[in-house]
Amino acid sequence: MLKAITGTKDILPTEIQRWKYLEKVVEEIFTGFNYKEIRTPVFEETALFARSIGEETDIVGKEMYTFIDKGKTSLTLKPEMTASVVRAFIEHSLGKYQSLNKFFYISPMFRQERPQAGRQRQFHQFGGEALGSTSPLLDAEIIIIVYKILSGLGLKDLTVKLNSLGVPGSRENYKNLLREFLNDSKDKLSGDSRKRLDQNILRIFDSKVESDQEILKSAPFLIDYIDEESRTDFEVVKNLLKQSNIPFEIDPKLVRGLDYYTKTTFEIVSGKVGSQSALCGGGRYDLLVEQLGGEPTPGVGFAAGMERILFACENEQSLNLPEENIDLYIIKLDKNLSSKVFDLALYFRKGDLVVDYDYLDRSVKAQMREANKFNARYVLFIGGDEFQSGKLNLKNMGTGEQKLIGLDNYSEIINLVRK
Ligand code: AMP
């Protein structure tokens, strides 16, 4: 039997209501902050991701879906969105028309990771990017937006983790310090961490190996070595979050997996989704636009994992969505009334009612069962003696009340059902 590819999932009709609700909340909150939606292609030239995310990162090093197309170009299914947004921003000179651009997106992403709870190979992210200012107001705004979305979904068990990575200059000095410190315990580090010692030393903080974490306990932290400007901006971000009643904690180990971050980085984790607890992550990337060939333009943004968020909602029972229903189900008592039912359904649908009926010539009892399955608010019976005497019987399924309505008075049915 053919099956969906490992690490990918169908989103079935029974789950769509929750997805749409999440998308609606995302769109409403971003729109309230005047972020504009952007949609970019599913694949890009591989070089875009290699140059932005960083050759040494897990994403570029081992997780990308890369293929050579018939024109012999190396293409990659997008593993994240910031690089694509920045590429579009540069390509369409968006910075020329407007000095500050605020974007949001909702999109599938692709990473060849080991599938497990909270980790898929095709997953979905929503996110925001603000390009054009170094103001820490935007760092705070971005965090507030995603916090509002998550708390708007009723999630309670949330922790905002905050750190600052400073600018590359101060980071280089710090990396040397850290390397010196770790060299002393090099033999005790895990194989992966030893590799990172030379390639991407900051990522050692991401290690899940307990003995690595033990060693790191007494390591110097980047936050204590960042430059003056980053420190001042960090204070502003913290104060703005405090004044907006967003609880946060400083996590000096939060280095994030992508190379392009500068200054503020953050993650929001949920206590309700197991080991893959990060619901979103983001931060500032002041050098990325320039690095990809654009005019120097600072930026800040985040991406949030939609599967994980919906999983958290399920675990916290936080979404009380109304039961889905339809307005009207038409039941025919007489098989030869099919084309009449067909016509009537079209008429009522034109009146903006959600209408369905039986296509399988089933018994009245089976049609009634179907109406209940669809949670129909009203049922309209067509046929039998009443129909012969020019009437239709409309039943309110909530109250059980029935009403006879003249065959020439369909608009009354629309009015009654619409409420
Ligand atoms: P990142 O782009 O790696 O910063 O990830 C941002 C968010 O996307 C994470 O916090 C997760 O919620 C989500 N995410 C990342 N990778 C995956 C994945 N493989 N499967 C499901 N969600 C993911």
Residues whose N, C-alpha, C, O or C-beta is under 5 A from the ligand:
A	BS01	AMP	E80 R111 E113 G118 R119 Q120 F123 A278 L279 C280 G281 A303 A304 G305 R308
